[in-house]
Amino acid sequence: MKPVLVSVIGPTAVGKTKLGIEISKRFNGEVINGDSMQVYQQFNIGSAKVTDEEAEGIPHHLIDLLSPENEYSAARFKEDLQVTVDEITERSKLPVLVGGTGFYIQSALYNFNFSSVERDEEYVEKATEDIKQNGVVPYYNKLKEVDPVQANKIHPNNIRRVVRALEVFDRTGKPMSQYEAEQTYDSPYNAMIIGLDMERETLYERINQRVDEMIEEGLIVEVRNLYQTYGSDIQPMQGIGYKEWVPYLKGERGFDETVELVKQNTRKFAKRQLTYYRNKLDRVHWYTIDPEHYAETFETIFEDLAGFLKELEE
């Protein structure tokens, strides 16, 4: 029998962390992080990493896995998730996957064989060395020509993903985005995917408030320490809430302008998250959250989840 997995998705600031903890308390579960930023040590405030107080004693997994100079991928996440789900299941606990990185969720819960194209180490080595000498721009421009869909998903500074997408096209003549489009829902899990949404104006207000709270908690100090230690080229420094502060630290952008830019980019990101979920993920149970009536919606979710788990037992 496939292992059971509950997955909580939704845009940033919608309440995923809170729901994941409440599900774990109610159904004897443990939380697995599904956010690409929270796997990194020291990236705490800007990634909205759960605190010990917020966790309320519920174990959280796949958090603080790597030091900031290392890279992480959806392929590795898929492997790490499988191991973690098995370990939690062996303890007779319910695995609860919580996170907003849609590509990670998609690759892990669906028959998404993005690694089916064998690696060409010679191509990768040659391209990487060339980029060190001449920069990534020519490679990114080439990717925009051969696979504009994939290029739109990748930050130009993410050399590993740019090279991988070009490598796939070079070996097969087929855009990587086409491999993604060919996924089927043949999950390795008996999964219930819970999607949280919220009235847009309310969500944006919550995002703005969250950014203000992060700054009060010491976000700028966190970013400054990371920038001084690792620079701006490491993978997690490309994340929203971090990359916008680099020009500010260099004296190239003012404080108020930077704050507004972080809020604006986070709001746009939330919109992209929802679009991605609705276009890429099937069989999602969607629930609209009213911040003043969390308890009522959560109870509905608990009832539906209890029914789902009961059906699996029968």
C-alpha positions as CSV (number, residue, x, y, z in Angstrom):
1,M,0.0,0.0,0.0
2,K,1.2,3.5,-0.8
3,P,2.2,5.6,2.1
4,V,-0.3,8.3,3.2
5,L,0.7,11.9,2.8
6,V,-1.2,15.1,3.4
7,S,0.0,18.2,1.5
8,V,-0.9,21.8,2.4
9,I,-0.3,24.3,-0.4
10,G,-1.3,27.9,-1.0
11,P,0.2,31.4,-1.5
12,T,2.6,33.0,1.0
13,A,1.0,34.4,4.2
14,V,-2.3,32.4,3.7
15,G,-1.9,30.3,6.9
16,K,-0.2,27.0,5.7
17,T,2.2,26.8,8.6
18,K,-0.7,27.2,11.1
19,L,-2.8,24.6,9.4
20,G,0.0,22.1,9.1
21,I,0.6,22.3,12.8
22,E,-3.1,22.0,13.7
23,I,-3.4,18.9,11.4
24,S,-0.4,17.3,13.1
25,K,-1.9,18.0,16.5
26,R,-5.3,16.6,15.6
27,F,-4.1,13.6,13.6
28,N,-0.8,12.6,15.3
29,G,1.3,14.0,12.5
30,E,4.7,15.5,11.8
31,V,5.4,18.3,9.4
32,I,7.7,18.1,6.4
33,N,8.9,21.4,4.9
34,G,8.1,22.0,1.2
35,D,9.6,25.4,0.9
36,S,12.8,25.7,-1.2
37,M,14.2,28.6,1.0
38,Q,13.7,26.9,4.4
39,V,16.2,24.1,3.6
40,Y,19.0,26.6,4.1
41,Q,20.6,27.4,7.4
42,Q,20.7,31.1,8.5
43,F,17.9,32.0,6.1
44,N,15.3,32.4,8.9
45,I,13.3,35.6,9.0
46,G,13.0,36.3,5.3
47,S,11.9,32.7,4.6
48,A,9.2,32.8,7.4
49,K,10.8,29.7,8.9
50,V,8.8,28.2,11.7
51,T,10.0,29.1,15.2
52,D,10.1,26.7,18.1
53,E,7.3,28.6,19.7
54,E,5.1,28.4,16.6
55,A,5.9,24.6,16.1
56,E,4.2,23.9,19.5
57,G,6.3,20.7,19.9
58,I,5.4,19.3,16.5
59,P,8.5,17.8,14.8
60,H,9.5,19.6,11.6
61,H,11.6,17.9,8.9
62,L,13.7,19.1,5.9
63,I,14.5,22.4,7.5
64,D,18.1,23.7,7.8
65,L,19.5,20.9,5.7
66,L,22.2,22.9,4.0
67,S,24.7,25.7,4.5
68,P,23.9,28.7,2.3
69,E,26.6,28.1,-0.3
70,N,25.2,24.7,-1.4
71,E,22.5,24.2,-4.0
72,Y,19.3,22.3,-3.7
73,S,16.9,21.0,-6.4
74,A,13.5,19.5,-6.9
75,A,15.1,16.2,-7.8
76,R,16.8,16.0,-4.4
77,F,13.7,17.2,-2.6
78,K,11.8,14.3,-4.2
79,E,14.3,11.9,-2.8
80,D,14.5,13.5,0.6
81,L,10.7,13.6,0.9
82,Q,10.4,9.9,0.1
83,V,12.9,9.0,2.8
84,T,11.2,11.3,5.4
85,V,7.7,10.0,4.6
86,D,8.8,6.5,5.1
87,E,10.5,7.3,8.4
88,I,7.4,9.1,9.7
89,T,5.1,6.4,8.5
90,E,7.2,3.7,10.3
91,R,6.6,5.6,13.6
92,S,2.8,5.3,12.9
93,K,2.6,9.1,12.4
94,L,1.0,11.1,9.6
95,P,3.3,12.9,7.2
96,V,2.1,16.5,6.6
97,L,3.9,18.3,3.8
98,V,3.6,22.1,4.1
99,G,5.1,24.5,1.6
100,G,4.6,26.9,-1.2
101,T,7.2,25.9,-3.8
102,G,4.9,24.6,-6.4
103,F,7.6,22.9,-8.6
104,Y,8.8,20.9,-5.6
105,I,5.2,19.7,-4.8
106,Q,4.5,18.9,-8.4
107,S,7.7,16.9,-8.9
108,A,7.2,14.9,-5.7
109,L,3.5,14.1,-5.8
110,Y,3.0,13.5,-9.6
111,N,4.6,11.2,-12.1
112,F,7.0,13.9,-13.1
113,N,10.1,12.3,-14.6
114,F,12.3,15.4,-15.0
115,S,15.5,13.4,-14.4
116,S,14.8,10.9,-17.2
117,V,17.3,12.5,-19.5
118,E,20.7,11.1,-18.7
119,R,23.3,13.7,-17.5
120,D,26.0,14.7,-20.0
121,E,28.9,15.6,-17.6
122,E,31.1,16.8,-20.3
123,Y,28.5,19.3,-21.5
124,V,27.9,20.5,-18.0
125,E,31.6,20.9,-17.2
126,K,32.3,22.7,-20.4
127,A,29.3,25.1,-20.1
128,T,30.1,25.8,-16.4
129,E,33.7,26.7,-17.2
130,D,32.6,28.9,-20.1
131,I,30.2,30.7,-17.8
132,K,32.9,31.4,-15.3
133,Q,35.0,33.0,-18.1
134,N,32.3,34.8,-20.0
135,G,29.2,35.0,-17.8
136,V,25.8,33.3,-18.0
137,V,24.0,35.9,-20.2
138,P,24.7,34.2,-23.5
139,Y,23.5,30.9,-22.2
140,Y,20.4,32.4,-20.7
141,N,19.6,34.2,-24.0
142,K,20.0,30.9,-25.8
143,L,17.6,29.2,-23.4
144,K,15.1,32.0,-24.1
145,E,15.3,31.1,-27.8
146,V,15.0,27.3,-27.5
147,D,12.7,27.0,-24.5
148,P,11.1,30.4,-23.5
149,V,8.6,28.7,-21.2
150,Q,11.4,27.2,-19.1
151,A,13.5,30.3,-19.3
152,N,10.7,32.3,-17.7
153,K,10.8,30.0,-14.7
154,I,14.5,30.3,-14.1
155,H,16.4,33.2,-12.6
156,P,19.3,34.2,-15.0
157,N,21.8,33.8,-12.1
158,N,20.7,30.2,-11.4
159,I,23.5,28.7,-13.5
160,R,22.8,25.1,-12.6
161,R,19.2,25.2,-13.8
162,V,20.1,27.2,-17.0
163,V,22.8,24.7,-17.9
164,R,20.5,21.7,-17.1
165,A,17.7,23.1,-19.3
166,L,20.1,23.6,-22.2
167,E,21.7,20.2,-21.6
168,V,18.3,18.5,-22.0
169,F,17.6,20.4,-25.2
170,D,21.1,19.6,-26.5
171,R,20.7,15.9,-25.9
172,T,17.1,15.4,-27.0
173,G,16.2,18.4,-29.2
174,K,13.1,18.6,-26.9
175,P,12.5,21.6,-24.5
176,M,12.6,20.7,-20.8
177,S,9.2,22.5,-20.4
178,Q,7.7,19.8,-22.7
179,Y,8.9,17.1,-20.3
180,E,7.1,18.9,-17.5
181,A,3.9,19.2,-19.6
182,E,3.8,15.4,-20.0
183,Q,3.3,14.6,-16.3
184,T,0.5,12.3,-15.2
185,Y,-1.1,11.9,-11.8
186,D,0.4,8.6,-10.8
187,S,1.5,9.6,-7.3
188,P,3.7,7.4,-5.1
189,Y,1.5,8.4,-2.2
190,N,-2.1,8.2,-1.2
191,A,-2.1,12.0,-1.0
192,M,-4.8,14.5,0.0
193,I,-3.7,17.9,-1.3
194,I,-5.3,20.8,0.6
195,G,-5.2,24.1,-1.1
196,L,-5.7,27.4,0.9
197,D,-6.8,30.5,-0.8
198,M,-7.9,33.9,0.5
199,E,-9.7,37.0,-0.8
200,R,-7.0,38.9,-2.7
201,E,-7.2,42.2,-1.0
202,T,-7.0,40.6,2.4
203,L,-4.1,38.4,1.3
204,Y,-2.1,41.4,0.1
205,E,-2.8,43.2,3.3
206,R,-1.4,40.2,5.2
207,I,1.7,40.1,3.0
208,N,2.4,43.8,3.6
209,Q,2.0,43.3,7.3
210,R,4.2,40.2,7.3
211,V,7.0,42.2,5.6
212,D,6.8,44.9,8.2
213,E,6.9,42.3,11.0
214,M,10.0,40.7,9.4
215,I,11.8,44.0,9.4
216,E,10.9,44.5,13.0
217,E,12.3,41.1,13.8
218,G,15.7,41.9,12.3
219,L,15.4,41.0,8.6
220,I,17.9,43.7,7.5
221,V,20.5,42.5,10.0
222,E,20.0,38.9,8.8
223,V,20.4,39.9,5.1
224,R,23.5,42.0,5.9
225,N,25.2,39.2,7.7
226,L,24.5,36.8,4.9
227,Y,25.6,39.2,2.2
228,Q,28.8,40.0,4.0
229,T,29.5,36.3,4.5
230,Y,28.4,34.7,1.2
231,G,27.9,37.6,-1.3
232,S,24.8,37.8,-3.5
233,D,25.4,35.0,-6.0
234,I,24.4,32.0,-3.9
235,Q,21.1,30.3,-4.7
236,P,19.1,31.4,-1.6
237,M,20.1,35.0,-2.0
238,Q,18.0,35.1,-5.2
239,G,14.9,34.6,-3.1
240,I,12.3,37.3,-2.6
241,G,12.9,39.2,0.6
242,Y,16.6,38.8,0.3
243,K,17.7,39.9,-3.2
244,E,15.9,43.3,-3.0
245,W,18.1,44.3,0.0
246,V,21.4,44.0,-1.8
247,P,21.2,47.3,-3.6
248,Y,20.1,48.9,-0.4
249,L,23.1,47.5,1.4
250,K,25.3,48.9,-1.4
251,G,23.7,52.3,-1.0
252,E,22.1,52.1,-4.4
253,R,18.4,52.1,-3.2
254,G,16.6,53.8,-0.3
255,F,15.0,52.1,2.6
256,D,11.3,53.0,1.8
257,E,11.8,52.0,-1.8
258,T,13.2,48.7,-0.9
259,V,10.5,47.9,1.6
260,E,7.8,48.6,-1.0
261,L,9.7,46.5,-3.6
262,V,9.8,43.5,-1.2
263,K,6.0,43.9,-0.6
264,Q,5.3,44.3,-4.3
265,N,7.4,41.3,-5.3
266,T,5.9,39.1,-2.6
267,R,2.4,40.0,-3.7
268,K,3.3,39.1,-7.3
269,F,4.8,35.9,-6.1
270,A,1.6,35.0,-4.3
271,K,-0.3,35.5,-7.5
272,R,2.1,33.4,-9.5
273,Q,1.9,30.6,-6.8
274,L,-1.9,30.4,-7.2
275,T,-1.7,30.4,-11.0
276,Y,0.9,27.6,-10.9
277,Y,-1.1,25.5,-8.5
278,R,-4.3,25.8,-10.5
279,N,-2.6,25.2,-13.9
280,K,-0.2,22.4,-12.8
281,L,-1.7,20.5,-10.0
282,D,-4.8,18.2,-10.2
283,R,-7.0,16.8,-7.4
284,V,-6.6,19.7,-5.0
285,H,-9.2,20.3,-2.4
286,W,-9.5,24.1,-2.2
287,Y,-10.7,26.0,0.8
288,T,-11.1,29.8,1.1
289,I,-9.7,31.2,4.3
290,D,-11.3,34.1,6.2
291,P,-8.7,35.3,8.8
292,E,-11.4,36.1,11.3
293,H,-12.9,32.6,11.0
294,Y,-9.9,30.3,10.7
295,A,-11.4,27.8,13.2
296,E,-14.5,27.2,11.2
297,T,-12.6,26.5,8.0
298,F,-10.1,24.4,9.8
299,E,-12.9,22.2,11.3
300,T,-14.3,21.7,7.8
301,I,-10.8,20.6,6.6
302,F,-10.4,18.3,9.6
303,E,-13.7,16.6,8.8
304,D,-12.8,16.1,5.1
305,L,-9.4,14.8,6.1
306,A,-10.9,12.4,8.6
307,G,-13.2,11.1,5.8
308,F,-10.2,10.7,3.5
309,L,-8.2,8.7,6.0
310,K,-11.2,6.5,6.9
311,E,-11.8,5.6,3.2
312,L,-8.2,4.4,3.0
313,E,-8.7,2.2,6.0
314,E,-11.8,0.5,4.5
